[in-house]
Amino acid sequence: MATAPSLYLLASFITLSIHTSAVDLNLCSNSDASCEFCVGQTDFDAGTYTITNAGTYCFAENIEFVEPSSDAPSSFASCIISIQSSDVILDLQQKEISQSQAFYLQHAAPLSIIQIGDTASSTISNINIYDGVLGLTPSAGINIQNANNVNLQRLRISDFDSAGIYANDVSALQIEKVTIGPSNANAFQSPYYQQGRLVLRALSDFIDDNKEIENETVTFSNGETDTLLQIHKNLQTSLDIAYRSFFDESTTADLNHYLYDSFIDLYSNPLQLPSMSGLYGIVLDGESDNVTISDVKVQDLTLNTLEVPAAMFDCNAYGGEDGEEDASPVLTGPAGKTLDLRKTFGDVGKALVIELGDFEYNNAELNPLKYQGNPVSDAIIALAYFQDEIDSAHHTFYQWALEEYEDLHFETLPPCVSFVCNMDIDGVENEGIIGIKMNGIGQVKMENVVIKRLINKSPLSSYSCANYTTDIKGSDTKGVLINGGDVTFDGFNNVIEKLISYSGSTIGLQLDGDAQVVFDYVYKDELPSDLDEDTEDDRSSLQIQHLCPGHEITFNLLSELSSDGLYPNPNAFYACNILNNQNESVPDLVTPFPPNGIKKVWCADYVPEDPSEIVENVLPVQVLSEEDNEDTNSVLSAQQGGDEPVIHLNNENPSDIDVKGIYRNHPDSPYVFFVIGVSGIMLVVLVMVCALLKCAKYANRTPYQRAKYLGTDDDSDDTEDDEEVQ
């Protein structure tokens, strides 16, 4: 959820006016409470609708948040609806609130649908939101900051890029009968498009304030010389062409533009899925406590994280304390967004040279990496150049990207460049998909929570970095992550299922940081006392099933990763129903363990630890074909509580076998193909022996007995057999 905003981006978050509803109260009908304010589309004409007075606010119609007209005074907070008062009821009356697709694409700042409270203000209390749908947003459906006694009931939150609900510093939060998901499936634009919008805004403001230098020129390493105004026009044109293409409204001029394909490649998002660092159903953070999550579904979240290796140049020029050398800061543009070096080479193949780490700086043939640029990177460079705000740690980059800078020029990528990986374009650490994430939250109760169909389509970790400093990857999929705090599970219908990762690991329940987890009453032999409101029917349980790591990983790819030293770090493919990373010296952190409903706590690795044993130590296995699966996207890596990993058989090519789970700790097992072959032969022999024995026994029966055995009274068969017997 964290980002690195710039000053001008933060300025766009300041609410300039407070709206007063102009909608007739008669348009709102409410059987549960008296509507004091009736909210309609016109209340959003000037931007964010800010609530500063207590009362009941009812919605008369669906709200689609659009860009205000150019002549209207506009104000934007970091949300569509901002609640800044205590004692507020938001009755959505079965209406939907969302951003328009056009606003979602054009407005670079991430706006939540509803924000409750503010970290800069005093704590607000007694907020109730219920009966409605929260739709398209590049951020969170509901963002809660510094509030007490918040109740969210009977809501559907969908089409978000970041989180369904994000809560920070919240006490007494109740989330009841809420469905979160599906996530956004129409994210047409890549993160470079939003970055381009931010850069365009910054460049426009700079030119407006410095008209006298708009015709000054800069010459890039590729030989192109452009004025500041032309660089601005190039960026504007590229973004407009991409925008029209998102709506299938490309003009003839767009299609004939000589850089049309390059613009679409830079700005489009082929899978149309959220591509930031993580995707969450619910996030509980900060000093939050006393949280109840009941009758909640988190489902159908799908992610394709764009990992952006952050480049660092000229590390020796960036001194630390006491003569020590610190790593230089990563190369960024406006709003702190990382400049992706891979997009500046002008060729996908050359970008792969960085991605695969397959080049030598001092060999001209193996280092073809020259600056070609793109509209976004050219604008970032020009803005820093004319603002005279080039960080001394980045001088080497400008000596490579420009024809000359400080009397120096590098023709190809200089040798001091290095990369920091496992981050998105905002410099936020990638975490993948997490259904519910809790960081040190006290007194959490989860009852009848279902988390299902979380699918992470993120690719393999980049080869650009020699190593990763964390086990957390953008390709992972997790049902529930509890990092410290205390959580009580209640109810029989707590389910985590169908977690899939295309290129990473899957974990049902992960426990970190001495989290205390209790499954109510399950561990007791006796029933609760008469003084306790709970009964035997209230005993809690947890089901975790259908976990699939490495869904797209084949044997050949796995062998290549192992030989390249890229398995098991940074790429790992394992599944755990419960991953307990807690301090073993602290007893009874999870009670009972395993929880009721979990027969066995297990973790399954994709291959043995020794890369030379790729096809060894794999039995026992279970072979599944696509026809055997209820959901072809939910191939099981291991059955609940079982020991059998799975080999997935692709029906389109029977000889193409993709391993879906291989256990360690089978050092005496022979090679899988040998064992399968021998087992097959033994099975055939066994069937033949059984058939012969049965035939011999059958031949000794009388005709009457044979007829009865076959379930037929055909006399001709009896006669024929009778003659043979004679």
N, C-alpha and C positions, 0 to 999 in steps of 0.2 A: 504493500500500500504506500510505502514511502516513495517520494520523488524528490527531485532536486530543482525547485522552482527558481526562476530568475525574478528580479525586482519588478520588471514590467508585467510578468505573469501574475505575481502576487497582487499587483495593483488592480488587475482585472477582476480579482476576487472581492474587492471592496464593494459593499452594497451602498449605493448612493441615495436610495430613497426607500421609503416604507410604503407598501401598497395598502390601499383601503378597498375592500371588495365593492364592486359596482354592480353585482349581480343580484337580481330580485330574490328575496328569501322564498317567495312562493315557488320558485323553480326547484328548491330543495325540499325533499320530503324525508322525514326520519321518524320511524316508529319507536326508536330506542331512546332518543334524547332530543331536546329542543335545539334546533339549529339557530345559532346566534349570528353566524356569518355564512353566506352562500358564495362559493367560489366557482368561477367559470373561466373560459378561455381568455376573455378580455383582461382578466386580472394579471395575465402574464405578458401582456403586450410590451411592457417596458422592461422585462427581464425577470429576475428572481422575485418570487412572492415571499415576503418576509413577515412572519407573525411575531408581533411584539406585545400583544394583549392576550390575556387569558380568555378562554371561551371555547365553544364548540363550532368547528368549521366543517361544513358539509360541502360536498362537490356536486354540482348540478350537471356536469357533462364530462366526457373524456377530455384530457388535456394533452395536447401535442405541443411541446416546447419548440418554438421556431426562432429564427434570427429576427430581432425587432427591425422594423423599417428604419431606413437611414435617417429619417427626420424625427424619429421618436427618441426621447431621452431614455437611454438604456442603463441598466444596472445589473451586474452579475455577481452573485456570491459564488461559492464553490458548489452550488446546488441549484435545483429548480425551486424547491420549497425550503426555506430556512426558518426553523422554529427557535426563537430566542426568548420565549416567555415560559414561565411555569404554568401549570394547570391548563393544558391545551388538549382538546380532543379533536382528532382529525378523522372524521367519518367520510370515507371515500365513496360510500354508497354504491358499491359494485362498479365504480368507474376506474379507468386506467389513466395513469400518468406516465408519459414517456417523452423522449426527445424525438424530433423528426429526424429522418435519415440524413437530410441535408444539413441540419444543424450539427448533428453528430459528426459529420465529416468535416465541416468547415471550421467549427470552433475547436481550437487546439487545446484549450484548457479542459481537464477532465471534470465534468460536473456530475455529482451524485443526484439522485432524484429527490431525496429528502435528507436534510441534515438537522440533527437535534443537538442544540448546544454549540459551544465554541470553547476551545481551549484557552482563548484569551479573555473570556468572560466568566462571571460567577456561575456556579452550578445551578441548573434549572431542574425542576422536579415535576412529577405527575403528568407524564405525557402518554396519551393513548392514541394509537393509530390502528384502524381496523377496516375490514370489508372492502378490499380493492386490489388492484393489480398495478405493480410498478414495472415499467417496461424499459425500453432501450436506453442504455447509458454506458459511456466508456469507463465509468468508475463503479461505485457501489449503489445498490438500490436504496439502502438506508445507511447513513453514516452518523453514528452517535458519539458525541464528544462531551465529556464532563456533565453527566446528568444522573439523576436519581429517580427511581420508581418509573420505569418506562415499560409500557405494555404494548406488544405487537401481536395482533390476533387476526386470524382469518385473512391472510394476505397471500398473494402469489407474486413472487419476485423473479423476473426472468430477463433475458436479453442483456445481461451485464457483461462487461469485459474484465472486471476485477473481483468483485465480491457481491454476494447477495446482501449480507448485513455485516457491517464493520462497527465494533463497539470498543471505545477506548475510555477508560476511567468512568465506568458506569456501575452504579450500585442498584440492586433490586431491579434486574432486567428480566422480563418474562416474554418468551417467544413461544406462542401457542397456536397450533393449527395453521402453520405457515408452510407453504411449498416453495422451495427455492430451486429454480431451474426450469427450463434449460437455459444455459448461457447463450450469449450472442452467437448466432450462426450466419450473420450477414456483415461481418467486419471486412468490408471490401478493401480497405486501405491498410498498407503496411505501416509500421511505426515511423518509417522515413517520411511518410506523407504528413503526419502530425508534426514531425520535426521541421519539415519544410514550411508548414504554416507558421510555426513559431519564429523561424528564421526570417520569413517574409515580413512578419509584423515588426520584428526588431530592425530589419533593414529599412523598412518604410519609415519608421520613426526616426531613424538616424538620418536618412536623406532629407526628410522634412525639416530637421533641425540644422542641416548642413548643406543647404542648396548650393553653396559656392563650390563644393567639391564633387558634385554629382557627375561631372564630366571628366574627372580625373581617372586615369587608367591604371590597370594592374596587368602584368604579363605573367601567365602561368607557365609551368614547366613544359607543357605540351605545345607551347608556342602561341597560344591564343592570347590576344590582348583585348580587354573589354573595359569599357567605362563602368563606373559604379552603377549608373542608371541602367546600362545594358544588362549587367549581372542581375539587377532587380527584375528587369523585364523577362529575362530568361527563366528565372525562378517562378515568376507569376504565370508565365505561359505554360510551363511544364505542369504546374499544379492544376491549372484550369483544364488542360487537356486530360489529365488523369481523372479529375472530378467528373467531367462529362462522360468519360468511358465507364465509370462506376454505375451510371444510370442508363447505359446503352444509348447515349445521346451524342456520340462523337460526330463532329461535322466532317465534311469532305476535306476541309483545310487541316483538321486534326489528323486524319488518316494519312494525309499526304506529307505531313511534317517529317522531315528526314530523321528526327530523333523520337518519333512516336513510340517505336518499340522499346527504346531505352527508357523513356518516361514510364511506360506501363510496367516494365520490369522493375523499376526502382520503387514505384509507389503502390503497386497492387499487392494483394494478399491472396494467393491462389486458393488456399483452403478456406478463406473467409472465417477464420476462427480467431479468438483472442490470442495475442502473441506477446503479452508482457511477461513479467517474471513469474507470476503465479495466478491461479484462479481458485477462489474460495467460495464455499457456501456461507459459512459464518466464521468470523474472526473475533475473538475476545482478547483484548489486549489491555495493557496499562494496569492501573490500580482498580480493577473491576472485581466485584464479588456479588454473592447472592444472586445467581443466575439460574433460571429455570428454562429448559428447552424441552417442550413436550408436544407430542403429536406433530412432529416436524419431518418433512421430507426434503432431502438434498439430492437432486437427481439430474442426470443428463448434462453434466458439465464436461466440455470438450475444449482442449487447449493445444496450441501449437507454438510454444515459446520460441521467440527469436533470440538466440544467444548472440550477443555482440561483443566479440573480443575487443577490449579497450586497449588502444595503443599508447605506449609510453615512449617518448623520445629523449635522447641526450640525458641519460640518468646521471652522468658525472657532473652535469652542470647544476644539479639540484642538491645542495649541501644540507646535511643534517647538523645536529648539535655535536659539539666537541670533535669537529673534524670528520664525523661519520657521514656516510653517504646514504641518503634516503632515495627510494624510488621516486621518479618524477611523477607529477600528477598525470592522470589519463587525459587524452585529447578530447575536449568537449566543445560544444557550441552553446548558443543561447539556451537558457533554462536548464543548463547542466546536462543536456543530452549528449551521449557519446557520438563522436564522429567515427563512423564505421569505415575503417581504412579499406576494407574489402570492396566497397562500392566506388572507390576512386581510381581503379585500374582500367576501367572502360571495357572489361571483358570478363565474362563469367569464368572462363578457364583460368585466367590469371588470379581471380579471386580465390579459386580453389587451391592455387599454389600456397597462399597463406593458410587457408582452411586445413590443408593437409600437411603443412609444415615442410613442404618438399622443395626447398630452394637453399642456395648458398649465397650469402651476401657478396662475397668476393669473386664470384664466378659469373661473368656477364651472361653466359648462356643459361645458367640456372637461376639467374635473378633478373627476370624480365619486367620487374615491377616498377613501372614508371607512372608518374601522376598523369592521369587523363581527366579526372574530375567528373563532377555531375553538378546540376544546378544547385543542389543543397550545399555540397562541400565548397563550391566556388563562392557562394554567398557567405558561408561561415568564414572562409579565409579572407575575403574582401572586407567584411565587417571588422574583424580583428585587426587587419592591416591598417585600415583608415582610422579606426578608433585609437590606434597606437596602443593596443592592449594585448600584445603578444607576450605570453608568459615566457620568461627566459628559459624555462625547461623545455619549451616547444620550438626553440629557434631552429633546431635541426629539421623538424617537420616542414617549416616554411622554406628552408633551404632546399628541400626536396620538391615541394609543391609549386614554388615560384621559380621563375627564370633565374632570379638572383635575390638573395636576402643577406644583408650585411657582408656583401662581397663574396659570398660562398654559394655553391650549388652542388647538389647531389643528383647525378643522372638517374641512378636507380636507388631503391630503398636502402637507406643507410644501415650499417650493421648494428647500431645501438638500439634499434627498435625492439621492444618486447611487448607482451600482451598479458592482460589480466582477464581471466575467463569466468564463466558461470554468472554473468550479469546480463540484464537486458539493456535496452538503449538508454534507460534512465540511471544506469549504474546501480540498480537494485539487484541483490542476490536472487538468483532463480531458485524457486522452491517447487515448481510443478503444480499439480492439483491437490488440494487438501479440502475434504468435505467440511470438517469443523476443526478449527485451530484454536487452542487455548494456551495462553502464555501466563502461567502463574496466577490463575484465577481461583479464588476461594469460594467454597460453598456452591458448587455447580451441581444441579440435578438434571439428569437426562432421562427422559421417559418416553418410550415408544418413538424412537428416532430411527428413521430409515435413510440410509445413504446408499445410492445405487447408480450404476452406469456412469462412472467417472472415467473418461477416456482421454489419455494424454498422447497426442500424436507428435509431440516434439521430437526432433531428430537427435542423433547421437551428439555427444559433447564435442566441441571443436577440438581439432588437433593443434590449434595455434599455441596452446599453453603446454609447457612441459608437465605440469602437475596441477592438481586442484587442491585447495586447502580445506575442503569441506566434503562431507559425505552427502550433503543436500544437493540435489540436481534438479534442473528444470524439466527433466524427462520423467520424474517420479510421480507416482499416484498414491495418495494416502487417504484413507477413510476418515480417521480421527487422530489428531496429534495433540497430546496433553503434555505440556512442558511445565511441570511444577503445579502447585495448587492442589485442590482436592475436589474430586468428582464422584458423585453417587449415581449409579445406573439403577433405574427402577423400570418395571413393566416388562412383559414378555416379548414385546415386538421391537427390540433393538436389533437392527439388521444392517450389516455392511456387506455389500455384494457387488459383483461385476465391476471390479476395478481393473483397468487395463492400461498398460503402458507399452507403447510401440517400441521404445528404445531405452527403457529404464526399468526401475523396480516398482513393485506394488506392495503396500503395507496396509493391512486392515486397521490395526490400532497400534500407534506408537506412543510409548511412555518414556519421557525424559525428565531429568531434573527432580528426582524424588517426588514425583506426583503420587498422591494418595488416591487410590481408586477403590470404591466399595460397590459390590453388587448386593443390593439390599436383601438381607435375611437368607440368602441362598446358602451361606456357609453354616447356618445354625441348624442343629439337629432338632431343636424344639421350636414350636410355633411362638410367635410374639405373645407378649402378655396381653391381658384384657385391657390394660391401660393404653396400649398402642393402637393407633388407628389402622395400621397396616394389617393385612390378613395374609393367609397362605397364598391367596390369589395374587397378591402384590409382589410375590417373589420375582426378582428380575433375572433376565437372561440376555445373552448376546449371541448372535449368529454371524459368523464371518465366512463367506464362501465365494467361489468364482473369482479368484485372483489370477491375473495373467500378466507376468512380466515379459519384456522382450518379444512382444507380439510379432514384430517384423524382423527379428534377428534369425538369420539362417546359419547353418553349420559353417558354410564358407566364410561368411562375414565374421563370425565369431573367431574362426581360426586366424583371419587376417588381423583382427583387433588384438588377439593374443600375441601374435608374432610381432606386431608393431609396438607392443608394450602399452596398449591403450585399454587393456582389460586386466584386472578388474577396476583399475582407476585410470581415467575418470569415468569409464563406462562400466556399470554394474547391472546385472540382470538377476534379481532374486525376488522372492515373494515370502512374506511373513504374515501369518494371520495376526500375531501379536509380537511386536518387537519391543522388548523391554531393555532399555538402555540405562536403567536406574542403578543406584548404588546398592550392590548386593549386601553390604554390611548393615543396611537399614532394613529391619524385618517388617513383614506384613504391610508393604506398601500397596499391594493389590490383594483384596480379600473378597472371595477366595481366589486362589490361583491354581489352575486355570479357572476362569469365570464359568458360571453355570451356562450351559449351551456349547461350550468349547471343550471337545473331548481331549484335545492335545494341542499344546502350543508348539508351533513349528516354523521353521524358515527353510526355504528350498533355494539352492543356488542353481544357476543355469548350467555351469560346468564345474569340474573339480578345480581345486586351487592351482594345481600344477598345469600350466598351459600345454605341456606335452601330452597330457592325457585327455585330449579333446573328446575322443569317443570311448574312453574307458570309464569304468565306475558309474554306469548310468542305470543299472537295473536296481530295483524293479521299475518298470514303466507301464504306462497305460497308453494305448494307441487310440486316437479319436480321429474320425473323419468329419468333414463339414456337416455331413448328414446326421451325425450323432449328436450334434450340438443344438441346444434349444436356441442359442444365439451365436452366430458365427463369430461375433466380436467378443465372445466371452469364453474362449477356450480355457479350460482349467489348467493352471500350472500345478495345482495340488488340491486334492479333495479335502474338505474340512476334516481335520483330525487324522488324515491318512498319511501314508508314507510314499504313495506312488506319484512320481512326477509324470509329465505327459509328453508324448511325442505327437505333434500335429501333422496329419497326413493331408496334403493338398490334393483334392480330387482331380483338379485340372491336369496335374502331372503326377501320377502315382510314384514316380521315382524321386520327386522333389519332397524331401522330408525336412520340416522346420522343427527344431527342438524347442519345446515350450517349458521344459523344466528338468533339470538333472541334479540329483542329490549328491552331496559329498558323503564322506564316511562309508564308502563301499570299496575299500582298498583291494579286496580279493575277487572282485567281479571281473570276468573276462570282457573282451570287446563286445560291444553291443551287437554288431552284425553277426559275429560268430555265434553268440548265444542265441540270437533270434533264429539263425539258420538251423542250429542243432535242435532248438526247441520245436521248430516247425517239423523237422524230420521225425522227432520222437512222437509228436502229436499225430502225424500221418500213420506211423507204425502202430501206435496205440489204437487208432480208429480201425485199422485193418484187422488187428488181432480181435478187437471187440466184435467186429462184423463177422469174422470167421467163427468165433465161439457162438455167437447168436445164431448164425446159419446152421451150425452143427446141432445146436439144441433144437432149433426149429425143425430140422430134417427128421429128427427122431420122434416128433409128435405124430399122433394119429391124424387121419384126414379131418375128423371131427374137431380135434383140438386145434389144428391149423386154421380151419375155417373160423372157429370162434376167436382165435388170436388175431386174425386179420379183420374181424368184424364183418364177415361176408358169408353168405350161404350159397355161393355159386357152386352148383353141382359139377360143372365141367372142370373147375379147378380141383375139386375133391377127387374126381375120377382120374384126372391126369396124374395127380400126386399119388393116388392109390396104386396106380399101375407102376409108378416108379418104385414105390415101396416094395411091391411084390417082386 
